[in-house]
Amino acid sequence: MKSPGMKPATDDAMLEQAANWLTRAREGMDDADRAAFLDWLRERPEHAAAADLVSRAWEVAPEAARQGGFKAPSFPSAVTAPVRRRPVMMSRGFVRGGLALGGMAAAVLAFWMVQPSEAGFATGQDRREVALADGTRVWLAPHSRIEARIGPLGRHVKLESGEAVFDVVHQSRGFTVDARDVSVVDKGTLFTVRNRPDRPVAVVLARGALEVRQGGSTLAEPRPGERVEIVAGKARVDEIDAEAAIAWREGRLLFSDCTLGEALSAFADQGAPRVTLDDPALAKLHVSGAYAVADLESFLSGLSSIHPLRWKRTGREYEVEPR
């Protein structure tokens, strides 16, 4: 059985469709209806959020109706509807005609409860911590840019460039980060997403759970401590020190037996000056330790104390050569 109404393309349409489903549940569903309702809820995370919002809209409607001099209809309290909160039924008269606040419909009331918010954030040479409208914390690496929309049915962030760590507030509304054609669907999580030129999109999961999707298909569901890189439409999953991968948000870089080339790339991602290696073979040297993002010279000095090389400053950049 098809969903009532047309396939939703907007928040308004999804709210209307959720109201239709809940009304049908009140009137009684057969097995086919219930299966179709479940399919609709699973189709998109926004659908479950829409059902939740419409239910909560009815919860506040009786009080608004009393204030407006209207009489709210009474409905049976028991119905099987798989939403995250206890479902509350409403009539088509309430959904479409409206009871409270001068004929406000359930969809409008739901939007009144959760106002959409749109914002963009960008960094130059420095890192930045920001808070989204839902309370989610985001740390932006240098030269990064995001666009965020927190709506009543879903939370969406586009990582246009750079890298960002997300500490997501758990809610019934889904939280999605898009980077190029890759989508990261969060489930109450601490994770980082990288979108830098000439490198694959990468996701590191530090805590919680998420899905990495492309073209509507799930490519990976990493566990905490795993990194996902998307190469040619396929997911490459590796174990990684997740805390080290997000340590830059605190102004530190942690290296555990990585190559010098990888370490210098990590410094560059955090806005450090360019370092030129006179001998390309130096890039394969292995390094370990904890270093301040803003103190590249201490890193180079420590490096030269354990490896046969020396470094010098040339204007705003640095040069490393064999000893």
Secondary structure, 3 states (H helix, E strand, C coil): CCCCCCCCCCHHHHHHHHHHHHHHHHHCCCHHHHHHHHHHHHHCHHHHHHHHHHHHHHHHHHHHHHHCCCCCCCCCCCCCCCCCCCCCCCCHHHHHHCCCCCCCCHHHHHHHHCCCEEEEEECCCCCEEEECCCCCEEEECCCCEEEEEECCCEEEEEEEEEEEEEECCCCCCEEEEEECCEEEEECCCEEEEEECCCCCCEEEEEECCEEEEECCEEEECCCCCEEEEEECCEEEEEECCHHHHCHHHHCEEEEEEEEHHHHHHHHHHCCCCCEEECCHHHHHCEEEEEEECCCHHHHHHHHHHHCCEEEEEECCEEEEEEC
